[in-house]
Amino acid sequence: MSTAESLTAEIAQQQALFNELRLQNTDGAAIDAAKKKLSELRKSLAMIGKAGGSTGGAGGSENKDAKKKDRLLLKTAKGTRDYGPGEMFCREHIERIVKEVFTSYGGGCLDTPVFERKDVLTDKYGEDQKLIFDLLDQGGEQLALRYDHTVPLARYLAMSGGTIQGKIWQVGKVYRRDNPVMSKGRMREFMQADLDIVGTWDSMIPDAEIVSLLCTILSRLDVGEFTVKINNRKILDGIFEVCGVPPEKIRTISSAVDKLDKLPWGDVKKEMTDEKGLSSEAADKIGEYVKLKGGPSLLDQLKADETLMSNASAKDGILEMELLFTLLGAYNVNDKVCFDMSLARGLDYYTGIIYEAIVAASAPPGFSADATSSTPPEAALSPAPAPKKKSKKPKTEDADEEEEVDESQVGVGSIAAGGRYDNLVGSFTSAASGEGKKGAQCPCIGVSIGLDRIFALVWPKWVEKGMRSKETMAYVVSVGDGLLVERIKLVQELREAGIKTDFLAKKKPKYQAQFAAAEKDEVPFDILIGGEELKEGIVIVKEQKWEFVDGKKAKVQSTDQGTKVKREELIEWLKKTPTYLNWSSGKLI
């Protein structure tokens, strides 16, 4: 049996191996295996420690230490958080708008499992492959949490034989083992809303439809001014080819270019040359192209480039962009779109049009992601790297320990992104058909909207505007005797009429306690019933209003005694009020 000393030595050896594998960027499977073994060794050591502590005697003090360590730490897991009722009301408002637009564009809803077989998810995400959350062996299946909605959708379409056509939307949580920046909505567990158009359609029509849908959603949400950056993977691949990038390096160079929204050209060029082995000359040629951005007029400049137009991929992409801008003009959204040659999108499965939506808060503070500057790329100065927060915890050799990010130096990033992926479904059907066999193809294009990042933008404005924190519209209050049965009957009558209603769950509640409960929930209508009101067949309705006092919401104090309304006319009376008619806006003040 292993002793504590031998296990400690073995853990140190395994830790050194794990760190070496990470530094060498070894295959992810080897790193995972080393990490799993390290975890098992630590568990074994912990078990020996517990066994030794239970023998009593001199181990009494060790027992006390163990008890202290066993205290439950009440916190959410890293990269996750709870949302209170007020925040959830705002989030549901955002989600409701997104779903309304999805359905208004003809979408149908799909729900896929939150975890997938690991072999379904592997080799789809390029350099982000390492961010997939693996699950332990579950009854003989190697599983992982879904990284996005796109690959599960492609698996679903492949299982149907690639025969489905139409618009499909999904809203749900996805998972990435990234370094989180909670205040900017960059998390490990987060909500994404996707709409994809699947099947074979005429060129660029689905692509323009998706861009229009995205502009409609962002215009209806309070995110401020936004821009949808658009590019075409065919043009990018053509640029890489004419600039001398070897075919095997095209995807990794594309991933480097994709960082131009966070890093200056000098840093991106250094990654291309020093880390990925591209020649300085090829990198400089790429730099001349990726600094370009504009509107439809940029196409004329590209078409005048004989070298670029001689490349079949680039030419095809440029002609597609020309048609796309014509259609976007019909949708009247060209003013919200920017043709940005630096946009690359790091995921491996994109094959054509790509896009992402940004706002002013997307870029890191103080950094201008302007790849079109007339300043030569070599002259671009690198901003100081984002400082890391100094951890108050002592440094350890724990493989899972990660440095904290200074959130003040990080931007929100893109709030929505997507593109065309014509081969992903086919890769699944081919793999399922067997080696050497070609499966059914199903071209797709879609967009993913980051609801947590949008919430990070909308929530401060929501609070500033004094928006509601709950849906309750009416609160039934008893005057005098508790009148529990009568209160319940009235509450139920209102609920059945579609008016969200509540009451205090007490037999004989105090009068002021009922008003206090209604005020806490920001309920606009207090509906009073008492013995006299029941005899007369009426209720008294008191409408409550709120205002800002020193930047905070406060109920307006009023001497109004309320309005007498006949019981049988109450529902109609409430539904004619401005409060009811404007209820969907979420406004309280």
C-alpha positions in Angstrom: 0.0 0.0 0.0 1.3 3.5 -0.9 2.6 5.6 2.0 1.9 9.3 2.3 5.6 10.0 1.6 5.6 7.9 -1.6 2.4 9.5 -2.8 3.7 13.0 -2.1 6.8 12.3 -4.2 4.6 10.8 -7.0 2.3 13.8 -7.0 5.3 16.1 -7.4 6.5 14.1 -10.3 3.1 14.0 -11.9 2.6 17.8 -11.4 5.9 18.4 -13.1 4.8 16.2 -16.1 1.5 18.0 -16.3 3.1 21.4 -16.3 5.6 20.3 -19.0 2.8 19.0 -21.2 0.9 22.3 -20.9 4.0 24.3 -21.8 4.7 22.2 -24.8 1.1 22.5 -26.1 0.8 18.8 -26.2 -2.3 17.0 -27.5 -5.3 17.7 -25.3 -5.9 14.0 -24.6 -2.5 13.6 -23.1 -2.9 16.7 -20.9 -6.3 15.4 -19.8 -4.9 12.0 -18.9 -2.1 13.6 -16.9 -4.5 15.8 -15.1 -6.8 12.9 -14.3 -4.0 10.9 -12.8 -2.8 13.9 -10.8 -6.3 14.3 -9.4 -6.5 10.6 -8.5 -3.1 10.7 -6.7 -4.3 13.7 -4.6 -7.5 11.9 -3.7 -5.5 8.9 -2.5 -3.3 11.1 -0.4 -6.3 12.8 1.1 -7.8 9.4 2.0 -4.6 8.4 3.8 -4.7 11.7 5.7 -8.2 11.1 6.8 -7.5 7.5 7.9 -4.5 8.7 9.9 -6.5 11.5 11.6 -9.2 9.1 12.8 -6.8 7.1 15.0 -7.1 9.6 17.9 -4.3 10.2 20.4 -1.6 12.5 19.0 -3.7 12.9 15.9 -6.4 14.9 17.9 -5.1 18.2 16.6 -5.0 16.9 13.0 -8.6 15.9 13.5 -9.6 19.4 14.4 -7.7 20.7 11.3 -9.6 18.2 9.1 -12.9 19.4 10.6 -12.0 23.0 9.8 -11.1 22.1 6.2 -14.4 20.1 5.8 -16.5 23.2 6.4 -18.8 23.8 3.4 -17.8 26.7 1.2 -20.9 28.5 0.1 -20.1 29.9 -3.3 -20.9 29.3 -6.9 -18.4 27.6 -9.2 -15.9 29.7 -11.0 -17.4 31.4 -14.0 -21.0 30.9 -12.9 -23.4 33.1 -10.9 -26.9 33.4 -9.5 -29.5 35.9 -10.8 -32.0 37.3 -8.4 -35.7 37.9 -9.3 -35.1 41.5 -10.4 -32.2 40.5 -12.7 -34.2 37.6 -14.0 -37.1 39.8 -14.9 -34.7 41.8 -17.1 -33.1 38.7 -18.6 -36.5 37.3 -19.4 -37.4 40.6 -21.1 -34.3 40.2 -23.3 -35.0 36.6 -24.0 -38.7 37.4 -24.9 -37.7 40.0 -27.5 -35.2 37.6 -29.0 -37.7 34.8 -29.3 -40.4 37.1 -30.7 -38.0 38.1 -33.5 -37.0 34.5 -34.1 -40.7 33.5 -34.5 -41.5 36.6 -36.6 -38.8 35.5 -39.1 -40.5 32.0 -39.4 -38.3 30.0 -37.0 -39.2 26.8 -35.3 -37.8 25.8 -31.8 -35.4 23.0 -31.2 -34.0 21.7 -27.9 -30.8 19.5 -27.7 -29.1 17.8 -24.7 -26.8 20.0 -22.6 -24.1 17.3 -22.9 -23.0 15.4 -26.0 -20.8 12.5 -26.8 -17.2 13.8 -26.7 -16.4 12.5 -30.2 -19.3 14.7 -31.6 -17.6 17.9 -30.2 -14.0 17.2 -30.9 -12.1 18.7 -33.9 -14.7 21.4 -34.5 -13.4 24.4 -32.6 -9.8 24.9 -33.7 -7.6 26.4 -30.9 -10.6 26.6 -28.6 -10.8 22.8 -28.4 -9.1 23.1 -25.0 -12.1 25.0 -23.6 -14.5 22.1 -23.8 -15.7 20.9 -20.4 -15.1 17.1 -20.3 -17.3 14.9 -18.1 -16.1 11.8 -16.3 -16.9 8.4 -17.9 -20.7 8.0 -17.6 -21.6 4.3 -18.0 -19.2 3.7 -20.8 -19.7 7.0 -22.7 -17.1 9.8 -22.9 -19.2 12.9 -22.6 -18.7 16.7 -22.6 -20.8 19.8 -22.0 -21.9 21.5 -25.2 -19.7 24.3 -26.3 -22.3 26.0 -28.5 -25.6 25.2 -30.2 -24.2 24.8 -33.7 -22.5 21.4 -33.4 -25.4 19.8 -31.6 -27.7 21.2 -34.3 -25.5 19.7 -37.0 -25.5 16.4 -35.2 -29.3 16.6 -35.0 -29.5 17.3 -38.8 -27.1 14.5 -39.6 -29.3 12.1 -37.6 -32.2 13.1 -39.8 -30.2 12.3 -42.9 -29.6 16.0 -43.8 -33.2 16.2 -45.2 -34.5 19.0 -43.0 -34.9 22.5 -44.5 -36.0 25.7 -42.8 -35.3 28.0 -39.9 -34.5 26.5 -36.5 -33.8 28.4 -33.3 -32.5 27.3 -29.9 -32.1 29.2 -26.6 -30.1 27.6 -23.8 -27.0 27.4 -21.7 -23.6 26.4 -23.2 -20.2 25.9 -21.4 -16.6 26.9 -22.0 -13.7 26.4 -19.7 -12.5 30.0 -20.4 -11.0 32.5 -18.0 -14.2 34.4 -16.9 -14.8 38.1 -16.7 -18.1 38.1 -14.8 -18.9 41.9 -15.0 -18.7 41.8 -18.8 -20.9 38.7 -19.2 -17.9 36.5 -20.2 -18.6 33.3 -18.2 -18.1 29.6 -18.2 -21.8 28.9 -18.1 -23.8 31.3 -20.3 -27.0 31.6 -22.3 -26.9 31.7 -26.1 -29.8 32.2 -28.5 -29.2 30.8 -32.0 -31.2 30.9 -35.2 -30.0 28.8 -38.2 -31.3 28.5 -41.8 -30.6 25.0 -43.0 -30.9 23.4 -46.4 -30.1 24.5 -50.0 -31.4 27.9 -51.0 -30.5 30.5 -53.6 -27.2 32.3 -53.0 -26.9 34.9 -50.2 -30.7 35.0 -49.5 -30.4 33.1 -46.2 -27.2 35.1 -45.4 -28.9 38.4 -45.8 -32.0 37.2 -43.9 -29.8 36.3 -40.9 -28.0 39.6 -40.9 -31.4 41.4 -41.1 -32.7 39.3 -38.1 -29.6 40.2 -36.0 -30.0 43.9 -36.8 -33.7 43.7 -35.8 -33.0 42.1 -32.5 -30.2 44.5 -31.5 -32.3 47.5 -32.5 -35.1 46.3 -30.2 -32.8 45.7 -27.3 -31.3 48.6 -25.4 -27.6 47.9 -26.3 -26.9 51.3 -27.8 -25.2 51.9 -31.1 -23.9 48.7 -32.7 -22.1 47.5 -35.8 -22.3 44.2 -37.6 -18.9 43.4 -39.0 -19.0 41.1 -42.1 -16.3 39.2 -44.0 -16.1 36.1 -46.1 -13.9 33.1 -45.3 -13.5 32.5 -49.0 -11.9 35.9 -49.4 -9.7 35.4 -46.3 -8.5 32.0 -47.6 -7.8 33.5 -51.0 -5.8 36.3 -49.3 -3.8 33.8 -47.3 -3.1 31.8 -50.4 -1.9 34.7 -52.5 0.2 35.9 -49.6 2.1 32.6 -49.4 0.5 31.0 -46.4 1.0 27.2 -46.5 -2.3 25.3 -46.6 -1.6 23.5 -43.3 -1.2 26.9 -41.6 -4.3 28.7 -43.0 -6.6 27.9 -40.0 -4.0 28.8 -37.4 -3.1 32.1 -39.2 -6.8 32.8 -39.4 -7.1 32.4 -35.6 -4.3 34.9 -35.2 -6.0 37.5 -37.5 -9.2 37.0 -35.4 -7.4 38.6 -32.4 -7.2 42.0 -34.1 -10.2 43.2 -32.2 -8.2 42.8 -29.0 -4.6 43.2 -30.0 -2.7 45.6 -32.2 -1.2 44.5 -35.5 2.3 44.3 -34.1 1.3 41.6 -31.5 -0.7 39.6 -34.1 2.2 39.7 -36.6 4.5 38.5 -33.8 2.2 35.5 -33.1 2.1 34.7 -36.8 5.9 34.8 -37.2 7.3 33.8 -33.9 4.7 31.3 -32.7 3.2 29.9 -35.9 6.3 30.0 -38.2 5.0 32.3 -40.9 7.5 34.4 -42.8 7.7 38.1 -42.1 7.1 38.9 -45.7 3.9 36.9 -45.9 2.7 38.5 -42.6 3.3 42.0 -44.0 1.3 41.1 -47.1 -1.6 39.9 -45.0 -1.4 43.1 -43.0 -2.0 45.2 -46.1 -5.3 43.4 -46.7 -6.7 43.0 -43.1 -6.4 46.7 -42.5 -9.1 47.4 -45.0 -12.7 47.9 -44.1 -15.7 49.9 -45.3 -18.9 49.3 -47.3 -19.8 48.2 -50.8 -17.2 50.5 -52.3 -14.5 48.3 -50.8 -15.6 45.6 -53.2 -14.5 47.8 -56.2 -11.1 48.1 -54.6 -10.8 44.4 -54.2 -12.1 43.7 -57.7 -9.3 46.0 -59.1 -6.7 43.8 -57.4 -5.6 41.4 -60.2 -3.6 39.2 -57.9 -6.5 38.6 -55.6 -9.1 38.2 -58.4 -6.9 35.5 -60.0 -7.5 33.4 -56.9 -10.7 31.3 -57.4 -11.7 31.3 -53.7 -11.2 35.1 -53.3 -13.1 35.9 -56.5 -16.0 33.7 -55.5 -16.2 35.4 -52.1 -16.1 38.9 -53.5 -18.9 38.1 -55.9 -20.9 36.7 -53.0 -20.3 39.9 -50.9 -21.5 42.0 -53.9 -24.8 40.2 -54.0 -25.1 40.3 -50.2 -24.8 44.1 -50.1 -27.5 44.4 -52.7 -29.9 42.3 -50.6 -29.0 44.1 -47.4 -29.9 47.3 -49.1 -33.4 45.9 -49.7 -33.5 45.0 -45.9 -32.4 48.6 -45.2 -29.6 47.6 -42.9 -26.5 48.6 -44.9 -26.0 51.5 -42.5 -25.5 49.0 -39.6 -23.0 46.8 -41.5 -19.2 47.2 -42.0 -17.2 45.1 -44.4 -14.2 44.3 -42.2 -11.3 42.4 -43.7 -9.8 41.7 -40.3 -12.8 39.6 -39.2 -11.8 35.9 -39.2 -13.8 34.0 -36.6 -11.7 31.3 -35.0 -13.9 28.3 -35.4 -12.9 25.7 -38.0 -16.3 24.9 -39.4 -17.0 28.3 -41.2 -16.9 28.2 -45.0 -18.4 31.4 -46.3 -19.9 34.6 -44.9 -18.9 35.4 -41.3 -20.1 38.2 -39.0 -20.1 39.5 -35.5 -21.9 42.4 -33.7 -20.0 44.8 -31.6 -20.8 47.9 -29.5 -18.6 50.6 -28.0 -17.9 48.4 -24.9 -16.8 45.4 -27.0 -13.1 46.4 -27.2 -10.9 46.6 -24.1 -10.9 50.1 -22.5 -8.4 52.4 -24.1 -7.9 50.1 -27.1 -9.0 51.0 -30.6 -9.5 47.9 -32.7 -9.0 49.9 -35.9 -7.3 47.6 -38.4 -7.8 50.2 -41.1 -5.5 52.9 -39.7 -3.3 54.5 -42.3 -0.4 54.0 -39.9 1.9 51.3 -41.3 1.5 48.0 -39.4 5.0 48.1 -38.1 4.4 51.5 -36.4 1.4 50.2 -34.4 2.2 50.4 -30.8 1.2 47.7 -28.4 -0.8 48.8 -25.4 0.3 47.7 -22.1 -0.9 44.2 -21.4 -4.0 43.9 -19.2 -2.7 43.7 -15.6 -3.5 40.6 -13.6 -5.2 40.9 -10.3 -2.9 40.0 -7.4 -4.4 37.0 -5.7 -4.5 37.2 -1.9 -4.2 33.4 -1.7 -0.7 31.9 -1.4 0.7 30.6 -4.6 0.3 26.8 -5.1 1.3 24.3 -7.7 -2.3 23.3 -8.2 -2.8 22.6 -11.9 -6.3 24.1 -11.8 -5.1 27.4 -10.3 -5.6 30.2 -12.8 -4.6 33.9 -12.6 -7.4 36.3 -12.1 -8.1 38.9 -14.8 -8.4 42.6 -14.1 -11.9 43.1 -15.2 -11.5 46.9 -15.7 -9.1 46.1 -18.5 -11.3 43.8 -20.5 -14.1 44.6 -23.0 -17.4 42.8 -23.4 -16.3 41.4 -26.7 -18.7 40.6 -29.5 -22.4 40.3 -28.4 -23.4 38.1 -31.4 -21.6 36.2 -34.1 -22.0 33.5 -36.7 -21.6 32.5 -40.3 -22.0 30.0 -43.0 -21.0 26.4 -42.4 -21.8 24.2 -45.4 -19.7 21.1 -44.6 -20.3 20.5 -40.9 -23.5 18.3 -41.3 -21.8 16.4 -44.1 -18.8 15.7 -41.9 -21.1 13.9 -39.5 -23.1 12.0 -42.1 -19.8 10.9 -43.8 -18.3 9.8 -40.5 -21.4 7.8 -39.7 -21.5 6.2 -43.2 -18.0 4.7 -42.8 -14.5 5.4 -44.1 -14.3 6.5 -47.7 -18.1 7.1 -48.0 -19.6 10.5 -48.6 -22.7 11.3 -46.5 -25.6 13.7 -47.3 -24.7 17.4 -47.3 -26.8 20.1 -45.6 -25.6 23.7 -46.1 -26.3 25.9 -43.1 -25.9 29.5 -41.9 -26.7 30.8 -38.4 -26.1 33.4 -35.7 -25.4 33.0 -32.0 -26.5 35.8 -29.6 -24.7 36.1 -26.3 -27.6 36.8 -23.9 -25.3 37.3 -20.8 -23.1 39.8 -22.6 -26.3 41.7 -23.7 -27.6 41.5 -20.1 -24.3 43.1 -18.9 -25.0 46.0 -21.3 -28.7 46.3 -20.6 -28.9 45.8 -16.8 -27.3 49.1 -15.7 -29.6 51.0 -18.1 -32.6 49.0 -16.8 -31.7 50.0 -13.2 -31.1 53.7 -14.2 -34.5 53.8 -15.9 -36.3 52.4 -12.9 -37.8 49.4 -14.7 -40.0 46.9 -12.9 -38.5 43.9 -11.1 -41.6 41.7 -11.1 -44.7 40.9 -13.2 -47.3 41.2 -10.4 -49.9 43.8 -11.4 -52.5 43.6 -8.7 -52.4 42.9 -4.9 -55.6 42.0 -3.1 -55.8 43.6 0.4 -58.4 42.8 3.1 -59.8 45.6 5.3 -60.9 44.6 8.8 -61.5 40.8 9.1 -59.0 38.5 7.3 -61.6 37.5 4.6 -59.2 34.8 3.4 -61.8 32.9 1.3 -63.0 36.1 -0.3 -59.5 37.2 -1.1 -58.6 33.9 -2.7 -61.8 34.0 -4.8 -60.9 37.5 -6.1 -57.3 36.6 -6.7 -58.3 33.6 -8.7 -60.8 35.6 -10.7 -58.2 38.1 -11.7 -55.6 35.4 -12.5 -58.0 33.6 -14.8 -58.5 36.9 -16.6 -54.8 37.2 -17.3 -54.0 39.7 -14.6 -51.0 38.6 -12.5 -52.2 38.9 -8.9 -50.9 38.1 -5.4 -52.0 38.4 -1.8 -50.5 37.9 1.7 -50.6 34.3 2.8 -52.0 35.0 6.3 -55.4 34.3 7.7 -55.8 37.7 9.3 -53.0 39.9 7.9 -52.4 43.4 9.2 -53.5 46.2 7.0 -50.1 47.9 6.7 -48.3 44.6 6.3 -50.3 43.9 3.1 -49.4 47.4 1.7 -45.8 46.9 2.6 -45.7 43.5 0.8 -47.3 45.1 -2.3 -44.8 48.0 -2.2 -41.9 45.6 -1.9 -43.0 43.9 -5.1 -43.7 47.2 -6.9 -47.3 46.3 -7.5 -49.2 49.1 -9.2 -52.7 48.2 -8.2 -53.8 47.5 -4.6 -57.4 46.1 -4.6 -59.1 46.5 -1.3 -62.1 44.4 -0.1 -63.9 44.6 3.3 -67.2 43.7 4.7 -68.9 46.8 3.4 -67.4 46.4 -0.1 -68.6 42.8 -0.3 -72.2 43.9 0.6 -72.1 46.7 -2.0 -70.5 44.5 -4.7 -67.6 46.8 -5.2 -63.8 47.0 -4.6 -61.6 50.0 -4.0 -58.6 50.3 -6.3 -55.6 52.3 -5.3 -53.1 52.9 -8.0 -49.5 53.2 -6.7 -46.7 55.1 -8.5 -43.0 55.3 -8.1 -40.4 58.1 -8.6 -36.6 58.6 -8.3 -35.4 60.0 -5.0 -31.6 60.5 -4.8 -31.1 58.1 -7.6 -33.3 55.3 -6.1 -36.8 54.1 -6.7 -39.3 55.2 -4.1 -43.1 55.0 -3.9 -45.0 58.3 -4.4 -46.8 59.2 -1.2 -50.4 60.0 -1.9 -53.6 60.8 0.1 -55.8 59.4 -2.6 -58.4 57.1 -1.1 -58.8 55.0 -4.2 -61.5 54.5 -6.8 -64.6 52.5 -6.2 -65.2 50.0 -9.0 -68.0 47.5 -9.4 -66.8 44.0 -8.9 -68.2 42.8 -12.2 -66.4 45.7 -14.0 -63.1 45.4 -12.3 -61.3 43.3 -14.9 -62.4 45.6 -17.8 -61.5 48.7 -15.7 -58.0 47.4 -15.1 -57.4 46.4 -18.7 -58.3 49.9 -19.9 -55.7 51.6 -17.7 -52.4 53.0 -19.3 -50.5 50.8 -16.8 -52.0 47.7 -18.3 -51.8 48.8 -21.9 -48.0 49.6 -21.5 -47.2 46.6 -19.3 -45.0 44.8 -21.8 -42.5 47.7 -21.8 -41.4 46.8 -18.3 -41.5 50.4 -17.2 -42.3 51.3 -13.6 -41.5 55.0 -13.6 
